[in-house]
Amino acid sequence: MKPSFKNKQVFYKKIDTLPRVAKWLCEPFEIEGDQLDEKGQKCKEILHLWKRDPIECIRELIGNPAF
């Protein structure tokens, strides 16, 4: 299957033309693993949770005449 874009810049431009809907929110949080670092402490990592407000999504769907 051949994609409809030649590179990532063209892909991002296609994404930017999509209709705007509920805003994305990013919530970083830290997790602690089970591996130890050189100091004997548990390794930690920051992850990013991307989410949308489900109420905003429902409002967008209900307000969309095509839906």
C-alpha positions, 0 to 999 in steps of 0.5 A, spaced: 500 500 500 502 506 497 501 512 502 498 519 499 504 523 502 512 523 500 515 525 507 513 527 514 512 534 512 507 533 507 504 528 512 504 533 517 501 538 512 495 533 511 494 533 518 493 540 519 488 541 514 483 536 518 478 539 522 479 542 529 475 538 534 476 537 542 483 540 544 488 535 546 491 535 553 498 532 555 499 530 562 506 528 564 507 523 569 513 519 573 513 512 573 518 508 577 521 501 574 523 495 578 530 496 575 536 499 579 541 504 577 548 505 579 546 508 586 542 502 587 535 506 586 529 504 582 530 507 575 524 513 574 521 515 567 517 521 565 511 519 560 506 523 557 499 521 557 495 525 551 488 525 552 481 529 550 475 531 554 470 526 553 464 531 554 468 536 549 468 530 544 461 528 545 459 535 544 463 536 537 459 529 535 452 532 537 454 539 534 456 536 527 450 535 522 454 530 518 454 525 524 
